[in-house]
Amino acid sequence: TEEQRTKMMDLFSSTMGKMAAIRTDMTESKRALFKALMSKKDNTSKIRKIRSKLVKLNKSKMDTMFDSMEKAKTILGKNTSEDLFRYMDFDAGRGVY
């Protein structure tokens, strides 16, 4: 239905925004980690903190993805998988990640 299409597009936009923010934070954290690893100073504590942050970010990324999938199921109801692939255009290589 048109209502489902609108809700799916809103969900898609929201998910993409969250994922982009997480990706940006992960990229910045990876840069900081690499810099700390390559430093001549002992950065063990800093490295541990950055590593912990990256693990949390990855968990957040997975939580966002699974939360979006559950919301999509609620929006689409019956025949979820067929409708989800059509609405999210997975066949064209686009998805929620």
Secondary structure as a PSIPRED ss2 file (coil, helix, strand):
# PSIPRED VFORMAT (PSIPRED V4.0)

   1 T C   1.000  0.000  0.000
   2 E H   0.000  1.000  0.000
   3 E H   0.000  1.000  0.000
   4 Q H   0.000  1.000  0.000
   5 R H   0.000  1.000  0.000
   6 T H   0.000  1.000  0.000
   7 K H   0.000  1.000  0.000
   8 M H   0.000  1.000  0.000
   9 M H   0.000  1.000  0.000
  10 D H   0.000  1.000  0.000
  11 L H   0.000  1.000  0.000
  12 F H   0.000  1.000  0.000
  13 S H   0.000  1.000  0.000
  14 S H   0.000  1.000  0.000
  15 T H   0.000  1.000  0.000
  16 M H   0.000  1.000  0.000
  17 G H   0.000  1.000  0.000
  18 K H   0.000  1.000  0.000
  19 M H   0.000  1.000  0.000
  20 A H   0.000  1.000  0.000
  21 A H   0.000  1.000  0.000
  22 I H   0.000  1.000  0.000
  23 R H   0.000  1.000  0.000
  24 T H   0.000  1.000  0.000
  25 D H   0.000  1.000  0.000
  26 M H   0.000  1.000  0.000
  27 T H   0.000  1.000  0.000
  28 E H   0.000  1.000  0.000
  29 S H   0.000  1.000  0.000
  30 K H   0.000  1.000  0.000
  31 R H   0.000  1.000  0.000
  32 A H   0.000  1.000  0.000
  33 L H   0.000  1.000  0.000
  34 F H   0.000  1.000  0.000
  35 K H   0.000  1.000  0.000
  36 A H   0.000  1.000  0.000
  37 L H   0.000  1.000  0.000
  38 M H   0.000  1.000  0.000
  39 S C   1.000  0.000  0.000
  40 K C   1.000  0.000  0.000
  41 K C   1.000  0.000  0.000
  42 D C   1.000  0.000  0.000
  43 N C   1.000  0.000  0.000
  44 T H   0.000  1.000  0.000
  45 S H   0.000  1.000  0.000
  46 K H   0.000  1.000  0.000
  47 I H   0.000  1.000  0.000
  48 R H   0.000  1.000  0.000
  49 K H   0.000  1.000  0.000
  50 I H   0.000  1.000  0.000
  51 R H   0.000  1.000  0.000
  52 S H   0.000  1.000  0.000
  53 K H   0.000  1.000  0.000
  54 L H   0.000  1.000  0.000
  55 V H   0.000  1.000  0.000
  56 K H   0.000  1.000  0.000
  57 L H   0.000  1.000  0.000
  58 N H   0.000  1.000  0.000
  59 K H   0.000  1.000  0.000
  60 S H   0.000  1.000  0.000
  61 K H   0.000  1.000  0.000
  62 M H   0.000  1.000  0.000
  63 D H   0.000  1.000  0.000
  64 T H   0.000  1.000  0.000
  65 M H   0.000  1.000  0.000
  66 F H   0.000  1.000  0.000
  67 D H   0.000  1.000  0.000
  68 S H   0.000  1.000  0.000
  69 M H   0.000  1.000  0.000
  70 E H   0.000  1.000  0.000
  71 K H   0.000  1.000  0.000
  72 A H   0.000  1.000  0.000
  73 K H   0.000  1.000  0.000
  74 T H   0.000  1.000  0.000
  75 I H   0.000  1.000  0.000
  76 L H   0.000  1.000  0.000
  77 G C   1.000  0.000  0.000
  78 K C   1.000  0.000  0.000
  79 N C   1.000  0.000  0.000
  80 T H   0.000  1.000  0.000
  81 S H   0.000  1.000  0.000
  82 E H   0.000  1.000  0.000
  83 D H   0.000  1.000  0.000
  84 L H   0.000  1.000  0.000
  85 F H   0.000  1.000  0.000
  86 R H   0.000  1.000  0.000
  87 Y H   0.000  1.000  0.000
  88 M H   0.000  1.000  0.000
  89 D C   1.000  0.000  0.000
  90 F H   0.000  1.000  0.000
  91 D H   0.000  1.000  0.000
  92 A H   0.000  1.000  0.000
  93 G C   1.000  0.000  0.000
  94 R C   1.000  0.000  0.000
  95 G C   1.000  0.000  0.000
  96 V C   1.000  0.000  0.000
  97 Y C   1.000  0.000  0.000
